[in-house]
Amino acid sequence: MPLTIAAESPLTPDGRMLIDGSEQALRSVYTADECFTFTAEELDSPEITFLVARQDGTALGCVALVNCSEYGEVKRLFVTPQARGTGAARALMAALETHAADMHLPEVLLETGDKLKAAVGLYTSLGYAVRGRFGDYQDHPASLFMGKRL
């Protein structure tokens, strides 16, 4: 069965499971003060679209798009360990970019970390380039800021 991606509430059991998985993956690499993440409750907001990838009804991954008016921000891109290498992350980012373009956002920005080699590699392969900090972020040695014009 094909992969489906749809907007869902981050407060569902599957949404919380994916967000918890994302948090555990980040905390295995970074300290709490190096993580700039949103909780399920923070993602449950009118200006945020939370996308979930499913196959045969099973939640495989998620990503959130924050509409910041001038740009969209990527939050919580995560795929379960068993879904890695299947193209689910790439499909989630494509859906996020389509949604951002539909909202007439001129660019998509993100904050990640240089220790997240697979994520940085994915973003680079999708056309994201390293840039300066944005929004309320401060310069931090663990942060890597990237962006892509749509």
Secondary structure as GFF3:
##gff-version 3
##sequence-region A 1 150
A	DSSP	beta_strand	4	7	.	.	.	ID=ss1
A	DSSP	alpha_helix	13	27	.	.	.	ID=ss2
A	DSSP	three_ten_helix	32	34	.	.	.	ID=ss3
A	DSSP	alpha_helix	40	43	.	.	.	ID=ss4
A	DSSP	beta_strand	48	55	.	.	.	ID=ss5
A	DSSP	beta_strand	58	67	.	.	.	ID=ss6
A	DSSP	beta_strand	72	79	.	.	.	ID=ss7
A	DSSP	three_ten_helix	81	83	.	.	.	ID=ss8
A	DSSP	alpha_helix	88	102	.	.	.	ID=ss9
A	DSSP	beta_strand	107	113	.	.	.	ID=ss10
A	DSSP	alpha_helix	117	125	.	.	.	ID=ss11
A	DSSP	beta_strand	129	131	.	.	.	ID=ss12
A	DSSP	beta_strand	143	149	.	.	.	ID=ss13
###
